[in-house]
Each structure stands twice: as C-alpha cells, then as structure tokens.
Amino acid sequence: MPAAPHLKPVEDTVPMVHGEVAIGEDLEFQRRWWRFERIVWIAFALIVLLDLLGVFGKGYFAKGHIHQGPVEVKFERVERLGTPSIMTIHFAPEAIHRGTVQLWVSESVVGDLGNRRIIPQPESSTVGNSGVSYIFPASGGRSSVLFALQPASPGVFRFALRVPGVNEIRSRVVVMP
C-alpha cells in the first residue's frame, strides 16, 4: 500500500494589506483612460448627430438647392452608391421659349451620377460639347424636369446645367460607398 501523501495547507500568494487583498493601482493611467473614454463617447455622439442631420446622406444638410434666375435645381448633395435619387429642375415662364425649354447637362450627370430616366421624355437630345442638350415640351406656366439618378461608383462628382440666357449652374455631389 502506498504511503499517504503529505498534505500541506494551501497558502495565499496574493499579498494582503490590513486583511484585504492588495491590488496594484495606477491612478494616473486610470485618469488617462477615463479621458480617452470621454473623447471616444464625444466622437460617437458627434457621428450620430451628424448622421441625423444628414451629413452622410438623406437628411437636412444632404439636400441641395440652387436658384438662379428662372431655373431652380433640387438634388441630393450626398448620395449613396447604387441608391436611386431624383434631381429636379424647375423652369419659370421666362425660361420657356415657343413652348419648349432647352437644357444642357454635363456628361457627369449622364455618366458619373448614373442618369437612368428623364421625366418627361425630351422631344430631342444632342450629344456634344462635353454634355447632352435636351429640348423639352413646356406649357406657358412653370415647368419641371426630373432626372432619376443612380450612381455606380463612389467619389466627388461635379455637374453643370445650362439654360440659354442664364449663367451656368455648377455644383457637386458626394457619392458615399
């Protein structure tokens, strides 16, 4: 029969101070950590606030509006890759000549911003001069044209619009992934 093992009492290897476990504490490190946490929470709060305001798309700051003479353009300044949006162009009666409106759009509207459809359909269109010229039927009152856009790649894209007798309207759209 084997000999009985020698039993030794279990000793606590954790140092004790005044009967309590003594743990290391670095108060300066802890303060730096708390400061880092506050900065991160503030950054997260700012990101959420900016998102709610539309800085990253579909909100107040993402809406673009340009009014120049008889032409008014409404569009999304911040768009999402592959997400449909509408660019609306309103024409005052001064832009309508002989029952038609002539509109030139830069090729970035057709290519980079991914023009899918135009409402109403133009009577005619001509490609050239770094863009497309359209002629739309228009009544004597206020008239509108809608471009259904769907960007295919992310980036910052500049576009331009021109109506005879009005200065060229320029702006840019940010397409986010």
FINUPA-275156 format. One record per residue: residue number from 1; x, y, z of N, C-alpha, C in turn; residue in one letter. Coordinates in nm, 2 decimals, always signed. Each point is the difference from the previous one (the first is absolute). Example, Ala and Ser with C-alpha at 12.3 -4.5 7.8 and 13.67 -1.06 7.14 Angstrom:
BEGIN
+-----+--------+--------+--------+--------+--------+--------+--------+--------+--------+-----+
|   n |     nx |     ny |     nz |    cax |    cay |    caz |     cx |     cy |     cz | res |
+-----+--------+--------+--------+--------+--------+--------+--------+--------+--------+-----+
|   1 |  +1.32 |  -0.57 |  +0.78 |  -0.09 |  +0.12 |  +0.00 |  +0.09 |  +0.12 |  +0.00 |   A |
|   2 |  -0.04 |  +0.11 |  -0.07 |  +0.09 |  +0.11 |  +0.00 |  -0.08 |  +0.11 |  +0.08 |   S |
+-----+--------+--------+--------+--------+--------+--------+--------+--------+--------+-----+
end
This chain:
BEGIN
+-----+--------+--------+--------+--------+--------+--------+--------+--------+--------+-----+
|   n |     nx |     ny |     nz |    cax |    cay |    caz |     cx |     cy |     cz | res |
+-----+--------+--------+--------+--------+--------+--------+--------+--------+--------+-----+
|   1 |  +0.08 |  -0.12 |  +0.00 |  -0.08 |  +0.12 |  +0.00 |  +0.09 |  +0.12 |  +0.00 |   M |
|   2 |  -0.03 |  +0.10 |  -0.09 |  +0.08 |  +0.12 |  -0.01 |  -0.01 |  +0.08 |  +0.13 |   P |
|   3 |  +0.10 |  +0.08 |  +0.02 |  +0.00 |  +0.09 |  +0.12 |  -0.10 |  +0.11 |  -0.03 |   A |
|   4 |  -0.06 |  +0.05 |  +0.11 |  -0.09 |  +0.11 |  -0.01 |  +0.08 |  +0.13 |  -0.04 |   A |
|   5 |  -0.06 |  +0.07 |  -0.10 |  +0.07 |  +0.12 |  -0.04 |  +0.00 |  +0.10 |  +0.12 |   P |
|   6 |  +0.11 |  +0.08 |  +0.00 |  +0.02 |  +0.10 |  +0.10 |  -0.09 |  +0.12 |  -0.03 |   H |
|   7 |  -0.10 |  +0.03 |  +0.08 |  -0.09 |  +0.11 |  -0.03 |  +0.06 |  +0.13 |  +0.06 |   L |
|   8 |  +0.00 |  +0.10 |  -0.09 |  +0.05 |  +0.13 |  +0.04 |  -0.11 |  +0.10 |  -0.01 |   K |
|   9 |  -0.02 |  +0.09 |  +0.09 |  -0.10 |  +0.10 |  -0.01 |  +0.02 |  +0.09 |  -0.12 |   P |
|  10 |  -0.11 |  +0.04 |  -0.06 |  +0.00 |  +0.10 |  -0.11 |  +0.03 |  +0.13 |  +0.05 |   V |
|  11 |  +0.10 |  +0.07 |  -0.07 |  +0.04 |  +0.13 |  +0.04 |  -0.04 |  +0.10 |  -0.10 |   E |
|  12 |  -0.05 |  +0.11 |  +0.04 |  -0.04 |  +0.11 |  -0.09 |  +0.12 |  +0.08 |  -0.05 |   D |
|  13 |  +0.02 |  +0.00 |  -0.13 |  +0.12 |  +0.07 |  -0.05 |  -0.03 |  +0.15 |  -0.03 |   T |
|  14 |  -0.12 |  +0.04 |  +0.01 |  -0.04 |  +0.14 |  -0.02 |  +0.03 |  +0.08 |  +0.13 |   V |
|  15 |  +0.08 |  +0.11 |  -0.02 |  +0.04 |  +0.07 |  +0.12 |  -0.12 |  +0.06 |  +0.07 |   P |
|  16 |  +0.00 |  +0.01 |  +0.13 |  -0.11 |  +0.06 |  +0.07 |  +0.05 |  +0.12 |  +0.08 |   M |
|  17 |  -0.08 |  +0.11 |  +0.00 |  +0.02 |  +0.12 |  +0.08 |  -0.12 |  +0.02 |  +0.09 |   V |
|  18 |  +0.02 |  +0.00 |  +0.12 |  -0.11 |  +0.03 |  +0.10 |  -0.11 |  -0.10 |  -0.02 |   H |
|  19 |  +0.04 |  -0.13 |  -0.03 |  -0.10 |  -0.10 |  -0.02 |  -0.08 |  +0.00 |  -0.13 |   G |
|  20 |  +0.03 |  +0.09 |  -0.09 |  -0.06 |  +0.01 |  -0.13 |  +0.10 |  -0.03 |  -0.11 |   E |
|  21 |  -0.05 |  -0.04 |  -0.12 |  +0.08 |  -0.03 |  -0.11 |  +0.06 |  +0.13 |  -0.05 |   V |
|  22 |  +0.13 |  +0.00 |  -0.02 |  +0.07 |  +0.12 |  -0.05 |  +0.02 |  -0.01 |  -0.15 |   A |
|  23 |  -0.07 |  +0.08 |  -0.07 |  +0.02 |  +0.00 |  -0.15 |  +0.07 |  +0.13 |  -0.04 |   I |
|  24 |  +0.07 |  -0.02 |  -0.11 |  +0.07 |  +0.11 |  -0.05 |  -0.09 |  +0.11 |  -0.06 |   G |
|  25 |  +0.03 |  +0.12 |  +0.02 |  -0.09 |  +0.11 |  -0.05 |  +0.09 |  +0.11 |  -0.06 |   E |
|  26 |  -0.03 |  +0.04 |  -0.12 |  +0.07 |  +0.11 |  -0.06 |  -0.10 |  +0.11 |  -0.03 |   D |
|  27 |  -0.02 |  +0.09 |  +0.09 |  -0.10 |  +0.10 |  -0.01 |  +0.02 |  +0.09 |  -0.12 |   L |
|  28 |  +0.13 |  +0.03 |  -0.04 |  +0.03 |  +0.09 |  -0.12 |  -0.05 |  -0.07 |  -0.12 |   E |
|  29 |  +0.03 |  -0.13 |  -0.02 |  -0.05 |  -0.08 |  -0.11 |  -0.15 |  +0.00 |  -0.01 |   F |
|  30 |  -0.06 |  -0.02 |  +0.12 |  -0.15 |  +0.00 |  +0.00 |  -0.06 |  +0.13 |  -0.04 |   Q |
|  31 |  +0.06 |  +0.11 |  +0.04 |  -0.05 |  +0.13 |  -0.05 |  +0.02 |  +0.02 |  -0.15 |   R |
|  32 |  +0.11 |  -0.04 |  -0.05 |  +0.02 |  +0.00 |  -0.15 |  -0.10 |  -0.08 |  -0.07 |   R |
|  33 |  -0.03 |  -0.12 |  +0.05 |  -0.10 |  -0.09 |  -0.06 |  -0.14 |  +0.07 |  +0.01 |   W |
|  34 |  -0.04 |  +0.06 |  +0.11 |  -0.13 |  +0.07 |  +0.01 |  +0.00 |  +0.11 |  -0.11 |   W |
|  35 |  +0.10 |  +0.07 |  -0.01 |  +0.01 |  +0.11 |  -0.10 |  -0.02 |  -0.05 |  -0.14 |   R |
|  36 |  +0.07 |  -0.11 |  -0.04 |  -0.02 |  -0.07 |  -0.12 |  -0.14 |  -0.04 |  -0.03 |   F |
|  37 |  -0.06 |  -0.06 |  +0.11 |  -0.14 |  -0.05 |  -0.02 |  -0.10 |  +0.12 |  -0.03 |   E |
|  38 |  +0.03 |  +0.12 |  +0.07 |  -0.09 |  +0.11 |  -0.02 |  +0.02 |  +0.05 |  -0.15 |   R |
|  39 |  +0.12 |  +0.00 |  -0.05 |  +0.02 |  +0.05 |  -0.14 |  -0.07 |  -0.10 |  -0.09 |   I |
|  40 |  +0.01 |  -0.13 |  +0.02 |  -0.07 |  -0.09 |  -0.09 |  -0.15 |  +0.01 |  +0.01 |   V |
|  41 |  -0.06 |  +0.02 |  +0.12 |  -0.14 |  +0.03 |  +0.01 |  -0.05 |  +0.12 |  -0.07 |   W |
|  42 |  +0.08 |  +0.11 |  +0.01 |  -0.03 |  +0.12 |  -0.07 |  +0.01 |  -0.02 |  -0.15 |   I |
|  43 |  +0.10 |  -0.07 |  -0.05 |  +0.01 |  -0.03 |  -0.14 |  -0.12 |  -0.08 |  -0.05 |   A |
|  44 |  -0.04 |  -0.10 |  +0.08 |  -0.12 |  -0.08 |  -0.04 |  -0.12 |  +0.09 |  -0.01 |   F |
|  45 |  -0.02 |  +0.09 |  +0.10 |  -0.12 |  +0.08 |  +0.01 |  +0.00 |  +0.10 |  -0.12 |   A |
|  46 |  +0.12 |  +0.05 |  -0.04 |  +0.01 |  +0.09 |  -0.12 |  -0.04 |  -0.07 |  -0.12 |   L |
|  47 |  +0.05 |  -0.12 |  -0.02 |  -0.03 |  -0.08 |  -0.12 |  -0.15 |  -0.03 |  -0.01 |   I |
|  48 |  -0.06 |  -0.03 |  +0.11 |  -0.15 |  -0.03 |  +0.00 |  -0.07 |  +0.13 |  -0.03 |   V |
|  49 |  +0.04 |  +0.11 |  +0.06 |  -0.07 |  +0.13 |  -0.03 |  +0.02 |  +0.04 |  -0.14 |   L |
|  50 |  +0.12 |  -0.01 |  -0.06 |  +0.02 |  +0.03 |  -0.14 |  -0.08 |  -0.09 |  -0.09 |   L |
|  51 |  -0.01 |  -0.12 |  +0.03 |  -0.08 |  -0.09 |  -0.08 |  -0.15 |  +0.04 |  +0.01 |   D |
|  52 |  -0.05 |  +0.03 |  +0.12 |  -0.14 |  +0.05 |  +0.01 |  -0.03 |  +0.13 |  -0.08 |   L |
|  53 |  +0.11 |  +0.08 |  -0.01 |  -0.02 |  +0.13 |  -0.08 |  +0.01 |  -0.02 |  -0.15 |   L |
|  54 |  +0.05 |  -0.12 |  -0.04 |  +0.01 |  -0.03 |  -0.14 |  +0.13 |  +0.02 |  -0.06 |   G |
|  55 |  +0.11 |  +0.02 |  +0.07 |  +0.13 |  +0.02 |  -0.06 |  +0.04 |  -0.12 |  -0.08 |   V |
|  56 |  -0.04 |  -0.12 |  +0.04 |  +0.03 |  -0.12 |  -0.07 |  -0.11 |  -0.05 |  -0.09 |   F |
|  57 |  -0.09 |  +0.09 |  -0.03 |  -0.11 |  -0.03 |  -0.10 |  -0.14 |  -0.01 |  +0.06 |   G |
|  58 |  -0.10 |  +0.03 |  -0.08 |  -0.14 |  +0.00 |  +0.03 |  -0.04 |  +0.08 |  +0.12 |   K |
|  59 |  +0.04 |  +0.12 |  +0.01 |  -0.04 |  +0.09 |  +0.11 |  +0.01 |  +0.14 |  -0.04 |   G |
|  60 |  -0.02 |  +0.09 |  +0.10 |  +0.00 |  +0.15 |  -0.03 |  +0.12 |  +0.05 |  -0.07 |   Y |
|  61 |  +0.12 |  -0.03 |  +0.04 |  +0.12 |  +0.05 |  -0.06 |  +0.03 |  -0.07 |  -0.13 |   F |
|  62 |  -0.06 |  -0.11 |  -0.03 |  +0.03 |  -0.07 |  -0.13 |  -0.08 |  +0.05 |  -0.11 |   A |
|  63 |  -0.10 |  +0.08 |  +0.03 |  -0.09 |  +0.06 |  -0.11 |  +0.07 |  +0.12 |  -0.06 |   K |
|  64 |  +0.01 |  +0.00 |  -0.13 |  +0.06 |  +0.12 |  -0.07 |  -0.11 |  +0.07 |  -0.07 |   G |
|  65 |  +0.01 |  +0.13 |  +0.00 |  -0.10 |  +0.09 |  -0.06 |  +0.07 |  +0.12 |  -0.06 |   H |
|  66 |  -0.01 |  +0.02 |  -0.14 |  +0.06 |  +0.11 |  -0.06 |  -0.11 |  +0.07 |  -0.08 |   I |
|  67 |  -0.01 |  +0.13 |  +0.02 |  -0.10 |  +0.08 |  -0.07 |  +0.08 |  +0.11 |  -0.07 |   H |
|  68 |  +0.00 |  +0.00 |  -0.14 |  +0.07 |  +0.10 |  -0.07 |  -0.09 |  +0.04 |  -0.12 |   Q |
|  69 |  -0.05 |  +0.13 |  +0.01 |  -0.08 |  +0.05 |  -0.10 |  -0.13 |  -0.08 |  -0.01 |   G |
|  70 |  -0.04 |  -0.04 |  -0.13 |  -0.12 |  -0.08 |  -0.01 |  +0.01 |  -0.15 |  +0.02 |   P |
|  71 |  +0.12 |  -0.04 |  +0.05 |  +0.03 |  -0.14 |  +0.02 |  +0.02 |  -0.03 |  +0.14 |   V |
|  72 |  -0.06 |  -0.11 |  +0.05 |  +0.01 |  -0.05 |  +0.14 |  +0.04 |  -0.14 |  -0.01 |   E |
|  73 |  +0.10 |  -0.04 |  +0.07 |  +0.05 |  -0.14 |  +0.00 |  +0.00 |  -0.06 |  +0.14 |   V |
|  74 |  -0.07 |  -0.11 |  +0.02 |  +0.00 |  -0.07 |  +0.13 |  +0.06 |  -0.14 |  -0.02 |   K |
|  75 |  +0.10 |  -0.03 |  +0.09 |  +0.07 |  -0.13 |  -0.02 |  +0.06 |  -0.04 |  +0.14 |   F |
|  76 |  +0.05 |  -0.12 |  +0.00 |  +0.07 |  -0.06 |  +0.12 |  +0.14 |  +0.03 |  -0.01 |   E |
|  77 |  +0.06 |  +0.08 |  +0.10 |  +0.14 |  +0.03 |  +0.00 |  +0.08 |  -0.13 |  +0.04 |   R |
|  78 |  -0.05 |  -0.08 |  +0.08 |  +0.06 |  -0.12 |  +0.05 |  -0.09 |  -0.12 |  -0.04 |   V |
|  79 |  +0.06 |  -0.09 |  -0.09 |  -0.08 |  -0.11 |  -0.04 |  +0.08 |  -0.13 |  +0.04 |   E |
|  80 |  -0.07 |  -0.11 |  -0.01 |  +0.06 |  -0.13 |  +0.03 |  +0.01 |  -0.08 |  -0.13 |   R |
|  81 |  +0.11 |  -0.07 |  +0.00 |  +0.03 |  -0.08 |  -0.12 |  -0.11 |  -0.10 |  -0.03 |   L |
|  82 |  -0.06 |  +0.01 |  -0.12 |  -0.10 |  -0.09 |  -0.05 |  -0.14 |  +0.03 |  +0.05 |   G |
|  83 |  -0.02 |  +0.11 |  +0.08 |  -0.13 |  +0.04 |  +0.05 |  -0.06 |  +0.10 |  -0.09 |   T |
|  84 |  -0.12 |  -0.02 |  -0.04 |  -0.07 |  +0.10 |  -0.09 |  -0.02 |  +0.13 |  +0.06 |   P |
|  85 |  +0.00 |  +0.11 |  -0.07 |  -0.03 |  +0.13 |  +0.04 |  -0.06 |  +0.08 |  -0.11 |   S |
|  86 |  -0.06 |  +0.12 |  +0.03 |  -0.06 |  +0.08 |  -0.11 |  +0.06 |  +0.14 |  +0.00 |   I |
|  87 |  +0.04 |  +0.04 |  -0.11 |  +0.04 |  +0.14 |  -0.02 |  -0.12 |  +0.07 |  -0.07 |   M |
|  88 |  -0.05 |  +0.10 |  +0.06 |  -0.12 |  +0.07 |  -0.06 |  +0.04 |  +0.14 |  -0.04 |   T |
|  89 |  -0.03 |  +0.03 |  -0.13 |  +0.03 |  +0.14 |  -0.05 |  -0.14 |  +0.06 |  -0.04 |   I |
|  90 |  -0.02 |  +0.12 |  +0.07 |  -0.12 |  +0.07 |  -0.03 |  +0.03 |  +0.12 |  -0.09 |   H |
|  91 |  -0.08 |  +0.03 |  -0.09 |  +0.02 |  +0.12 |  -0.09 |  -0.12 |  +0.09 |  +0.01 |   F |
|  92 |  +0.04 |  +0.13 |  +0.03 |  -0.10 |  +0.11 |  +0.00 |  -0.04 |  +0.03 |  -0.14 |   A |
|  93 |  -0.11 |  +0.07 |  -0.02 |  -0.05 |  +0.03 |  -0.13 |  +0.10 |  +0.08 |  -0.09 |   P |
|  94 |  +0.10 |  +0.07 |  +0.06 |  +0.10 |  +0.07 |  -0.08 |  +0.09 |  -0.10 |  -0.07 |   E |
|  95 |  +0.02 |  -0.12 |  +0.05 |  +0.09 |  -0.10 |  -0.07 |  -0.07 |  -0.07 |  -0.11 |   A |
|  96 |  -0.13 |  +0.02 |  -0.02 |  -0.08 |  -0.07 |  -0.10 |  -0.01 |  +0.09 |  -0.12 |   I |
|  97 |  +0.05 |  -0.06 |  -0.12 |  -0.01 |  +0.08 |  -0.13 |  -0.07 |  -0.09 |  -0.10 |   H |
|  98 |  -0.11 |  +0.05 |  -0.06 |  -0.07 |  -0.06 |  -0.10 |  -0.05 |  -0.14 |  +0.04 |   R |
|  99 |  -0.04 |  -0.02 |  +0.12 |  -0.05 |  -0.12 |  +0.05 |  +0.10 |  -0.11 |  +0.03 |   G |
| 100 |  +0.13 |  +0.04 |  +0.01 |  +0.10 |  -0.10 |  +0.03 |  +0.10 |  +0.06 |  +0.10 |   T |
| 101 |  +0.07 |  -0.09 |  +0.07 |  +0.11 |  +0.04 |  +0.08 |  +0.13 |  -0.07 |  -0.05 |   V |
| 102 |  +0.11 |  +0.07 |  -0.01 |  +0.12 |  -0.06 |  -0.04 |  +0.09 |  -0.01 |  +0.12 |   Q |
| 103 |  +0.06 |  -0.12 |  +0.02 |  +0.08 |  -0.02 |  +0.12 |  +0.12 |  -0.08 |  -0.04 |   L |
| 104 |  +0.12 |  +0.05 |  +0.04 |  +0.12 |  -0.08 |  -0.02 |  +0.05 |  -0.05 |  +0.13 |   W |
| 105 |  +0.04 |  -0.13 |  +0.01 |  +0.05 |  -0.05 |  +0.12 |  +0.14 |  -0.06 |  -0.03 |   V |
| 106 |  +0.09 |  +0.01 |  +0.10 |  +0.13 |  -0.05 |  -0.02 |  +0.00 |  -0.15 |  -0.01 |   S |
| 107 |  +0.10 |  -0.06 |  -0.06 |  +0.01 |  -0.15 |  -0.01 |  +0.01 |  -0.07 |  +0.13 |   E |
| 108 |  +0.04 |  +0.07 |  +0.11 |  +0.00 |  -0.06 |  +0.13 |  -0.14 |  -0.04 |  +0.05 |   S |
| 109 |  -0.10 |  +0.07 |  -0.04 |  -0.14 |  -0.04 |  +0.04 |  -0.03 |  -0.13 |  -0.06 |   V |
| 110 |  +0.03 |  -0.02 |  -0.13 |  -0.03 |  -0.12 |  -0.07 |  +0.09 |  -0.11 |  +0.04 |   V |
| 111 |  +0.13 |  +0.02 |  +0.01 |  +0.09 |  -0.11 |  +0.03 |  +0.03 |  -0.02 |  +0.15 |   G |
| 112 |  +0.06 |  +0.09 |  +0.06 |  +0.04 |  -0.02 |  +0.14 |  -0.11 |  -0.01 |  +0.10 |   D |
| 113 |  -0.11 |  +0.08 |  -0.02 |  -0.11 |  +0.00 |  +0.09 |  -0.11 |  -0.10 |  -0.04 |   L |
| 114 |  +0.03 |  -0.06 |  -0.11 |  -0.09 |  -0.12 |  -0.05 |  -0.14 |  +0.04 |  -0.03 |   G |
| 115 |  -0.02 |  +0.09 |  -0.09 |  -0.14 |  +0.04 |  -0.04 |  -0.07 |  -0.13 |  -0.06 |   N |
| 116 |  -0.11 |  -0.04 |  +0.06 |  -0.08 |  -0.12 |  -0.05 |  -0.12 |  +0.04 |  -0.08 |   R |
| 117 |  -0.06 |  +0.11 |  +0.03 |  -0.12 |  +0.04 |  -0.06 |  -0.02 |  +0.15 |  +0.01 |   R |
| 118 |  -0.07 |  +0.06 |  -0.10 |  -0.04 |  +0.14 |  +0.00 |  -0.15 |  +0.01 |  -0.02 |   I |
| 119 |  -0.06 |  +0.08 |  +0.09 |  -0.14 |  +0.02 |  +0.00 |  -0.03 |  +0.15 |  -0.01 |   I |
| 120 |  -0.07 |  +0.05 |  -0.10 |  -0.06 |  -0.07 |  -0.11 |  +0.11 |  -0.03 |  -0.11 |   P |
| 121 |  -0.03 |  -0.09 |  -0.09 |  +0.10 |  -0.03 |  -0.10 |  +0.02 |  +0.12 |  -0.09 |   Q |
| 122 |  +0.13 |  +0.03 |  -0.04 |  +0.03 |  +0.11 |  -0.08 |  -0.05 |  -0.02 |  -0.14 |   P |
| 123 |  -0.03 |  +0.11 |  -0.07 |  -0.04 |  +0.00 |  -0.14 |  +0.12 |  -0.05 |  -0.08 |   E |
| 124 |  +0.12 |  +0.06 |  +0.04 |  +0.12 |  -0.04 |  -0.08 |  +0.12 |  +0.02 |  +0.10 |   S |
| 125 |  +0.11 |  -0.07 |  -0.04 |  +0.12 |  +0.01 |  +0.08 |  +0.12 |  +0.00 |  -0.09 |   S |
| 126 |  +0.10 |  +0.07 |  +0.03 |  +0.12 |  +0.01 |  -0.08 |  +0.12 |  -0.02 |  +0.09 |   T |
| 127 |  +0.09 |  -0.09 |  -0.04 |  +0.12 |  -0.02 |  +0.08 |  +0.11 |  +0.08 |  -0.06 |   V |
| 128 |  +0.08 |  +0.07 |  +0.09 |  +0.11 |  +0.08 |  -0.05 |  +0.03 |  +0.11 |  +0.10 |   G |
| 129 |  +0.11 |  +0.07 |  -0.01 |  +0.04 |  +0.11 |  +0.08 |  +0.01 |  -0.05 |  +0.15 |   N |
| 130 |  +0.06 |  -0.12 |  +0.02 |  +0.02 |  -0.06 |  +0.13 |  -0.13 |  -0.01 |  +0.08 |   S |
| 131 |  -0.10 |  -0.03 |  -0.07 |  -0.13 |  -0.03 |  +0.07 |  -0.11 |  -0.03 |  -0.10 |   G |
| 132 |  -0.12 |  +0.01 |  +0.05 |  -0.12 |  -0.03 |  -0.08 |  -0.09 |  +0.12 |  +0.00 |   V |
| 133 |  -0.05 |  +0.04 |  -0.12 |  -0.10 |  +0.11 |  -0.01 |  -0.14 |  -0.07 |  -0.02 |   S |
| 134 |  -0.10 |  +0.04 |  +0.08 |  -0.13 |  -0.05 |  -0.01 |  -0.10 |  +0.11 |  -0.03 |   Y |
| 135 |  -0.10 |  -0.03 |  -0.08 |  -0.11 |  +0.09 |  -0.02 |  -0.13 |  -0.07 |  +0.05 |   I |
| 136 |  -0.06 |  +0.07 |  +0.10 |  -0.12 |  -0.06 |  +0.06 |  -0.13 |  +0.09 |  -0.03 |   F |
| 137 |  -0.11 |  -0.07 |  -0.02 |  -0.12 |  +0.07 |  -0.02 |  -0.04 |  +0.07 |  +0.13 |   P |
| 138 |  -0.05 |  +0.12 |  +0.00 |  -0.04 |  +0.08 |  +0.12 |  -0.12 |  +0.08 |  -0.03 |   A |
| 139 |  -0.08 |  +0.01 |  +0.11 |  -0.12 |  +0.08 |  -0.02 |  +0.04 |  +0.15 |  +0.04 |   S |
| 140 |  -0.09 |  +0.09 |  -0.01 |  +0.03 |  +0.14 |  +0.03 |  +0.03 |  +0.03 |  +0.14 |   G |
| 141 |  -0.04 |  -0.09 |  +0.10 |  +0.03 |  +0.02 |  +0.14 |  +0.13 |  -0.06 |  +0.04 |   G |
| 142 |  +0.01 |  -0.03 |  +0.13 |  +0.12 |  -0.06 |  +0.05 |  +0.01 |  -0.14 |  -0.05 |   R |
| 143 |  +0.12 |  -0.04 |  -0.03 |  +0.02 |  -0.14 |  -0.05 |  +0.12 |  -0.07 |  +0.07 |   S |
| 144 |  +0.00 |  -0.13 |  +0.01 |  +0.10 |  -0.07 |  +0.07 |  +0.05 |  -0.12 |  -0.08 |   S |
| 145 |  +0.13 |  -0.04 |  +0.03 |  +0.06 |  -0.12 |  -0.06 |  +0.06 |  -0.07 |  +0.12 |   V |
| 146 |  -0.02 |  -0.13 |  +0.00 |  +0.06 |  -0.09 |  +0.10 |  +0.10 |  -0.09 |  -0.06 |   L |
| 147 |  +0.12 |  -0.01 |  +0.06 |  +0.10 |  -0.10 |  -0.04 |  +0.01 |  -0.10 |  +0.11 |   F |
| 148 |  -0.03 |  -0.13 |  -0.03 |  +0.02 |  -0.11 |  +0.09 |  +0.14 |  -0.04 |  +0.00 |   A |
| 149 |  +0.07 |  +0.02 |  +0.11 |  +0.15 |  -0.04 |  +0.00 |  +0.02 |  -0.12 |  +0.09 |   L |
| 150 |  +0.11 |  -0.07 |  -0.03 |  +0.04 |  -0.11 |  +0.08 |  +0.15 |  -0.02 |  -0.02 |   Q |
| 151 |  +0.08 |  +0.06 |  +0.08 |  +0.15 |  +0.00 |  -0.02 |  +0.05 |  -0.15 |  +0.01 |   P |
| 152 |  +0.10 |  -0.02 |  -0.08 |  +0.06 |  -0.14 |  -0.01 |  +0.14 |  -0.01 |  +0.07 |   A |
| 153 |  +0.05 |  +0.12 |  +0.03 |  +0.14 |  +0.00 |  +0.07 |  +0.00 |  +0.11 |  +0.10 |   S |
| 154 |  +0.08 |  -0.02 |  +0.11 |  +0.01 |  +0.10 |  +0.10 |  +0.10 |  +0.11 |  -0.05 |   P |
| 155 |  -0.01 |  +0.12 |  +0.06 |  +0.09 |  +0.11 |  -0.03 |  -0.07 |  +0.13 |  +0.01 |   G |
| 156 |  +0.07 |  +0.11 |  -0.04 |  -0.06 |  +0.13 |  +0.00 |  -0.01 |  +0.04 |  -0.15 |   V |
| 157 |  -0.13 |  +0.03 |  -0.04 |  -0.02 |  +0.02 |  -0.14 |  -0.06 |  +0.14 |  -0.02 |   F |
| 158 |  +0.06 |  +0.08 |  -0.09 |  -0.05 |  +0.13 |  -0.03 |  -0.10 |  -0.01 |  -0.12 |   R |
| 159 |  -0.10 |  +0.09 |  +0.00 |  -0.09 |  +0.00 |  -0.11 |  -0.03 |  +0.14 |  -0.03 |   F |
| 160 |  -0.05 |  +0.02 |  -0.12 |  -0.04 |  +0.14 |  -0.05 |  -0.13 |  -0.01 |  -0.08 |   A |
| 161 |  -0.08 |  +0.10 |  +0.01 |  -0.12 |  +0.01 |  -0.08 |  +0.00 |  +0.14 |  -0.07 |   L |
| 162 |  -0.06 |  +0.01 |  -0.11 |  -0.01 |  +0.13 |  -0.07 |  -0.13 |  +0.01 |  -0.08 |   R |
| 163 |  -0.06 |  +0.12 |  +0.02 |  -0.12 |  +0.03 |  -0.08 |  +0.04 |  +0.13 |  -0.07 |   V |
| 164 |  -0.04 |  +0.01 |  -0.13 |  +0.03 |  +0.13 |  -0.08 |  -0.04 |  +0.12 |  +0.08 |   P |
| 165 |  +0.09 |  +0.10 |  +0.01 |  -0.03 |  +0.12 |  +0.06 |  +0.02 |  +0.00 |  +0.15 |   G |
| 166 |  +0.05 |  -0.11 |  +0.06 |  +0.02 |  -0.01 |  +0.14 |  +0.14 |  -0.05 |  +0.02 |   V |
| 167 |  +0.07 |  +0.06 |  +0.10 |  +0.14 |  -0.05 |  +0.04 |  +0.00 |  -0.14 |  +0.03 |   N |
| 168 |  +0.11 |  -0.07 |  -0.03 |  +0.01 |  -0.14 |  +0.02 |  -0.01 |  -0.03 |  +0.15 |   E |
| 169 |  -0.08 |  -0.10 |  +0.04 |  -0.02 |  -0.04 |  +0.14 |  +0.10 |  -0.12 |  +0.02 |   I |
| 170 |  +0.08 |  +0.02 |  +0.10 |  +0.10 |  -0.11 |  +0.03 |  -0.01 |  -0.04 |  +0.15 |   R |
| 171 |  +0.02 |  -0.13 |  +0.02 |  +0.00 |  -0.05 |  +0.14 |  +0.07 |  -0.13 |  +0.00 |   S |
| 172 |  +0.00 |  -0.07 |  +0.12 |  +0.06 |  -0.13 |  +0.01 |  -0.08 |  -0.09 |  +0.08 |   R |
| 173 |  +0.02 |  -0.13 |  -0.02 |  -0.07 |  -0.10 |  +0.08 |  +0.11 |  -0.10 |  +0.05 |   V |
| 174 |  -0.02 |  -0.03 |  +0.13 |  +0.09 |  -0.10 |  +0.06 |  -0.07 |  -0.13 |  +0.00 |   V |
| 175 |  +0.06 |  -0.10 |  -0.06 |  -0.06 |  -0.14 |  +0.00 |  +0.08 |  -0.08 |  +0.10 |   V |
| 176 |  -0.07 |  -0.04 |  +0.11 |  +0.07 |  -0.08 |  +0.10 |  -0.03 |  -0.15 |  -0.02 |   M |
| 177 |  +0.10 |  -0.09 |  +0.04 |  -0.02 |  -0.14 |  -0.02 |  -0.11 |  -0.05 |  +0.08 |   P |
+-----+--------+--------+--------+--------+--------+--------+--------+--------+--------+-----+
end
